[in-house]
Amino acid sequence: MSDDLQPGEDLKRAMRRKGSLLGTFRAVAWSFFGVRKGSGHEEDVSQLNPLHVIVAGVIVAAMFVVGLILLVRWVVSSGAAMN
């Protein structure tokens, strides 16, 4: 079936998907955690818009980095790192 597609047609079809915002962030969170069932992964691949996944991934990664920075600042300012 995919043999009759023009180059780039599969990407165009994927970009038209209407995956939910919550589902996208859930899939990104599972990927950051690193544990996912094969059936759940297949469902995500068939439903989610790749652009939404990229944007959600960048947002979650930025939140993770900011969280780590805040944690380190809190530990250093509390003096717990000195003991």
Secondary structure, 3 states (H helix, E strand, C coil): CHHHCCCCHHHHHHHCCCCCHHHHHHHHHHHHHCCCCHHHHHHHHHHCCHHHHHHHHHHHHHHHHHHHHHHHHHHHHHCCCCC
